[in-house]
Amino acid sequence: MKVLVTGGAGFIGSHVVEELLACDYEVVVVDNLISGFSRNLKEQVIFYEIDINDAALAYVFEMERPDYVIHLAAQVSVQASMDNPYLDFNTNTAGTVKLLSLAKKYNTKRLLFSSSSAVYGEPLYLPIDENHPARPHSYYSLSKYTAEKYIEFHGEYSGLNYCVLRLSNVFGPRQNVEGEAGVIALFIDRLMAKRELTIFDGGQTRDFVYVKDVAQAFRCALESSKVGVFNISSHTQTKINKLYEQLIEITGEQTPPHFEPLRIGEVMDSVLDNSKARHELNWRTNYSLTRGLQETVEYYSNSFSHE
């Protein structure tokens, strides 16, 4: 079976591609390389360096005729979405609508969409399950939620088999240090460079999930017939201060942090209930936070040693 992965050269996408290759899928990647890197892809991957809004995307579908589509290409910066909401909409929402039309035209069997826990906004209760109301509080989360609704309507209208995965805070090797929500990559980078890092409050909690577990979630969803929205998370709350302490222990570095007040608009606590994905998609997390951090630190240590 052939799978088209948009954004497949990026942080999460490249791990999804590796998971698919390990399970003997044929993989085609579309990526504009704005935030992804071709070096993240293995030689057997068929690669097209184009944007999902390019007219050439139709050519890719015509040539490759993918059985499945995993849609990860996105503008992921909250701040960038607030500065330029049209660009955010054009990439995250309009790009998704274009992909849906091509999936319908070329009889794609199933489409998976990478969404975000950001669509829930400030939580009304914890843990957040899929029945929690969507309350977007940025153009980024609004564009993701709007794309979800287009996919849902398209499924009802055209019969497209689909699955939406709402991801919590994903971390792991290849995450862009400058990327949005890359607090773990940022902390590791600052510690290894012996540079001061800033912690905003530190008492807030996040639900960190390792990227290889996320990649397996996409593969499980691909192989399932279930339709709907699923939270992909560790179902574990971790305080930012505790995260910092763990990284100090793993790296052996002792760079003291600089503390600032909690940023305006930042959610204080967040944790997603992943029981639906575990029960219906037959997915399990294999990495504890500690194990994931150890592998991530090792990756960045090797990167530093080769600089």
C-alpha positions as CSV (number, residue, x, y, z in Angstrom):
1,M,0.0,0.0,0.0
2,K,1.2,3.5,-0.8
3,V,0.9,6.3,1.7
4,L,1.3,10.0,0.8
5,V,2.7,12.0,3.8
6,T,2.5,15.8,3.6
7,G,5.1,17.5,5.8
8,G,7.0,14.2,5.8
9,A,10.4,15.8,6.0
10,G,9.5,17.6,9.3
11,F,10.0,16.7,12.9
12,I,6.9,14.5,13.4
13,G,6.5,13.6,9.7
14,S,9.9,12.1,9.4
15,H,9.3,9.8,12.3
16,V,5.9,8.8,10.8
17,V,7.6,8.0,7.6
18,E,10.2,5.8,9.4
19,E,7.4,3.9,11.2
20,L,5.6,3.3,7.8
21,L,8.8,2.1,6.1
22,A,9.5,-0.3,9.0
23,C,6.0,-1.8,8.4
24,D,6.7,-2.2,4.6
25,Y,4.5,0.6,3.3
26,E,5.6,2.5,0.2
27,V,5.9,6.2,1.1
28,V,5.6,9.3,-0.9
29,V,6.5,12.6,0.8
30,V,5.4,16.2,-0.1
31,D,7.2,18.9,1.8
32,N,8.1,22.5,1.0
33,L,11.2,22.3,3.3
34,I,10.4,25.5,5.1
35,S,10.7,23.8,8.4
36,G,11.6,20.2,7.3
37,F,14.9,18.8,5.9
38,S,15.4,16.4,3.1
39,R,18.2,14.8,5.2
40,N,15.5,13.4,7.5
41,L,14.3,11.1,4.7
42,K,15.6,7.7,3.7
43,E,16.6,7.0,0.1
44,Q,13.7,4.8,-0.7
45,V,11.2,7.6,0.0
46,I,9.7,9.2,-3.1
47,F,10.1,13.0,-2.4
48,Y,8.4,16.0,-4.0
49,E,9.6,19.4,-2.8
50,I,6.4,21.3,-3.2
51,D,3.9,23.2,-1.1
52,I,0.5,21.7,-0.5
53,N,-1.1,24.7,-2.1
54,D,0.9,24.4,-5.3
55,A,-0.9,23.3,-8.4
56,A,1.8,20.5,-8.7
57,L,0.1,18.6,-5.9
58,A,-2.5,17.4,-8.4
59,Y,0.4,16.0,-10.4
60,V,1.6,14.1,-7.4
61,F,-1.8,12.4,-6.9
62,E,-2.0,11.7,-10.7
63,M,1.5,10.1,-10.7
64,E,1.5,8.3,-7.4
65,R,-2.2,7.4,-6.8
66,P,-1.8,7.0,-3.0
67,D,-4.0,4.6,-1.2
68,Y,-3.8,6.6,2.0
69,V,-2.9,10.2,2.9
70,I,-1.4,11.4,6.2
71,H,-1.7,15.2,6.4
72,L,0.9,16.7,8.7
73,A,2.0,19.8,6.7
74,A,1.1,22.9,8.6
75,Q,2.0,26.4,9.9
76,V,2.6,25.6,13.6
77,S,3.6,28.9,15.2
78,V,0.9,30.5,17.3
79,Q,2.7,33.8,17.2
80,A,3.0,33.7,13.4
81,S,-0.7,32.9,13.2
82,M,-1.5,36.0,15.2
83,D,0.8,38.2,13.1
84,N,-0.5,36.8,9.8
85,P,-3.8,35.0,10.1
86,Y,-4.3,34.8,6.3
87,L,-1.1,32.9,5.8
88,D,-2.1,30.6,8.7
89,F,-5.6,30.0,7.2
90,N,-4.2,29.5,3.7
91,T,-1.8,26.8,4.9
92,N,-3.8,25.0,7.6
93,T,-7.3,25.3,6.4
94,A,-7.3,26.1,2.6
95,G,-4.5,23.6,2.1
96,T,-6.5,20.9,3.8
97,V,-9.5,21.6,1.7
98,K,-7.4,21.3,-1.4
99,L,-6.1,18.0,-0.2
100,L,-9.6,16.8,0.5
101,S,-10.7,17.5,-3.1
102,L,-7.7,15.6,-4.5
103,A,-8.3,12.7,-2.1
104,K,-11.9,12.5,-3.4
105,K,-10.9,12.8,-7.1
106,Y,-8.3,10.0,-6.8
107,N,-10.3,7.7,-4.6
108,T,-8.0,7.8,-1.5
109,K,-9.1,5.0,0.9
110,R,-8.4,6.9,4.2
111,L,-7.1,10.3,5.3
112,L,-5.5,11.1,8.6
113,F,-5.1,14.6,9.9
114,S,-2.7,15.9,12.5
115,S,-4.5,18.3,14.8
116,S,-3.6,19.8,18.1
117,S,-4.7,19.9,21.7
118,A,-4.7,23.7,21.2
119,V,-8.2,23.4,19.8
120,Y,-9.5,22.8,23.3
121,G,-8.3,26.1,24.6
122,E,-8.5,26.8,28.4
123,P,-9.7,23.5,29.8
124,L,-13.0,23.3,31.6
125,Y,-12.0,20.0,33.2
126,L,-9.1,17.6,33.4
127,P,-8.2,15.3,31.8
128,I,-9.5,16.6,28.5
129,D,-11.4,14.0,26.6
130,E,-12.7,14.2,23.0
131,N,-16.1,15.5,24.2
132,H,-14.6,18.6,25.7
133,P,-15.8,21.6,23.7
134,A,-13.5,23.2,21.3
135,R,-12.6,26.7,22.4
136,P,-9.8,28.0,20.1
137,H,-7.9,30.9,21.5
138,S,-5.5,31.7,18.6
139,Y,-5.8,31.8,14.8
140,Y,-3.6,28.7,14.8
141,S,-6.0,26.6,16.9
142,L,-8.9,28.1,15.0
143,S,-7.4,27.1,11.6
144,K,-6.8,23.6,12.9
145,Y,-10.3,23.2,14.2
146,T,-11.8,24.6,11.0
147,A,-9.8,22.1,9.0
148,E,-11.2,19.4,11.3
149,K,-14.8,20.5,10.5
150,Y,-14.1,20.5,6.8
151,I,-12.8,16.9,7.0
152,E,-15.8,15.8,9.1
153,F,-18.2,17.4,6.6
154,H,-16.3,16.0,3.7
155,G,-16.5,12.5,5.3
156,E,-20.3,12.8,5.6
157,Y,-20.7,14.4,2.2
158,S,-18.4,12.2,0.0
159,G,-17.9,9.2,2.2
160,L,-14.2,9.7,2.8
161,N,-12.9,7.5,5.5
162,Y,-11.0,9.8,7.9
163,C,-9.4,10.1,11.3
164,V,-8.3,13.2,13.2
165,L,-5.5,12.9,15.8
166,R,-5.2,15.7,18.3
167,L,-1.7,15.7,19.6
168,S,-0.5,16.9,23.0
169,N,3.1,18.3,23.4
170,V,5.2,16.2,21.2
171,F,8.9,16.0,21.8
172,G,11.9,14.0,20.6
173,P,14.8,14.0,18.1
174,R,14.8,16.4,15.2
175,Q,12.5,18.9,16.8
176,N,13.4,22.4,15.7
177,V,15.0,24.3,18.6
178,E,13.3,27.5,17.4
179,G,10.0,25.7,16.9
180,E,6.7,26.5,18.6
181,A,6.0,24.5,21.8
182,G,9.5,22.9,21.6
183,V,10.2,23.6,25.3
184,I,12.2,20.3,25.7
185,A,14.4,20.9,22.7
186,L,14.9,24.5,23.8
187,F,15.9,23.5,27.3
188,I,18.3,20.8,26.0
189,D,19.9,23.3,23.6
190,R,20.4,25.9,26.3
191,L,21.8,23.4,28.8
192,M,24.3,21.9,26.4
193,A,25.4,25.3,25.1
194,K,25.7,26.4,28.8
195,R,23.4,29.4,28.0
196,E,20.8,30.9,30.4
197,L,17.3,29.7,29.8
198,T,14.0,31.3,30.8
199,I,11.2,29.5,32.6
200,F,7.9,31.3,32.6
201,D,6.4,30.5,36.0
202,G,7.4,26.8,36.0
203,G,4.4,25.6,38.0
204,Q,2.3,24.9,34.9
205,T,1.8,21.4,33.7
206,R,1.9,19.9,30.2
207,D,1.3,16.5,28.7
208,F,4.5,15.4,26.9
209,V,4.3,12.5,24.4
210,Y,7.3,11.0,22.7
211,V,7.5,11.4,18.9
212,K,8.0,7.7,18.3
213,D,4.8,6.9,20.2
214,V,3.0,9.5,18.0
215,A,4.4,7.9,14.9
216,Q,3.0,4.5,16.0
217,A,-0.4,6.2,16.7
218,F,-0.6,7.3,13.1
219,R,0.3,3.8,11.9
220,C,-2.4,2.3,14.2
221,A,-5.0,4.9,12.9
222,L,-4.0,4.1,9.3
223,E,-4.6,0.4,9.9
224,S,-7.9,1.0,11.7
225,S,-11.4,1.6,10.2
226,K,-12.4,3.9,13.1
227,V,-13.7,7.3,12.1
228,G,-13.6,10.4,14.3
229,V,-11.4,12.4,16.6
230,F,-8.7,10.8,18.9
231,N,-6.4,12.4,21.6
232,I,-2.8,11.2,21.3
233,S,-1.0,11.9,24.5
234,S,0.8,10.4,27.5
235,H,-2.2,11.1,29.8
236,T,0.4,12.4,32.3
237,Q,0.8,15.9,33.7
238,T,4.4,17.1,34.2
239,K,5.3,20.4,35.8
240,I,7.8,22.5,33.8
241,N,10.0,22.8,36.8
242,K,10.1,19.0,37.2
243,L,10.9,18.7,33.6
244,Y,13.9,21.0,34.0
245,E,15.1,19.0,37.0
246,Q,15.0,15.8,35.0
247,L,17.0,17.4,32.2
248,I,19.5,18.7,34.7
249,E,20.0,15.1,36.0
250,I,20.2,13.5,32.5
251,T,22.5,16.1,30.9
252,G,24.7,16.7,34.0
253,E,24.5,20.4,33.3
254,Q,23.7,23.0,36.0
255,T,22.8,26.1,34.1
256,P,20.5,28.1,36.5
257,P,17.2,29.2,34.9
258,H,15.9,32.8,34.8
259,F,12.3,33.0,35.9
260,E,9.6,35.2,34.4
261,P,5.8,35.4,35.2
262,L,3.4,33.2,33.3
263,R,2.8,34.6,29.8
264,I,-0.5,36.2,29.0
265,G,-2.9,33.8,27.4
266,E,-0.9,30.7,28.4
267,V,-2.9,27.7,29.7
268,M,-1.9,26.8,33.2
269,D,-2.6,23.1,33.2
270,S,-3.2,20.6,30.4
271,V,-3.5,16.8,30.1
272,L,-5.3,14.8,27.5
273,D,-7.3,11.6,28.1
274,N,-6.0,9.1,25.6
275,S,-8.2,6.2,26.6
276,K,-10.3,6.4,23.4
277,A,-7.2,6.0,21.2
278,R,-6.0,3.1,23.4
279,H,-9.2,1.2,23.2
280,E,-10.4,2.0,19.7
281,L,-7.1,2.3,17.8
282,N,-5.3,-0.4,19.8
283,W,-2.5,2.1,20.4
284,R,-0.2,2.1,23.4
285,T,2.6,4.4,24.6
286,N,5.9,2.6,24.8
287,Y,8.1,5.5,26.1
288,S,8.1,7.0,29.6
289,L,9.0,10.6,29.8
290,T,12.4,9.7,31.3
291,R,13.2,7.2,28.5
292,G,12.1,9.7,25.8
293,L,14.2,12.5,27.4
294,Q,17.3,10.2,27.5
295,E,17.0,9.4,23.8
296,T,16.4,13.0,22.9
297,V,19.4,14.2,25.0
298,E,21.5,11.6,23.3
299,Y,20.4,12.8,19.8
300,Y,21.2,16.4,20.6
301,S,24.5,15.4,22.3
302,N,25.6,13.7,19.1
303,S,24.5,16.8,17.1
304,F,26.6,19.1,19.3
305,S,29.7,16.7,19.1
306,H,29.6,17.0,15.3
307,E,29.4,20.7,15.1
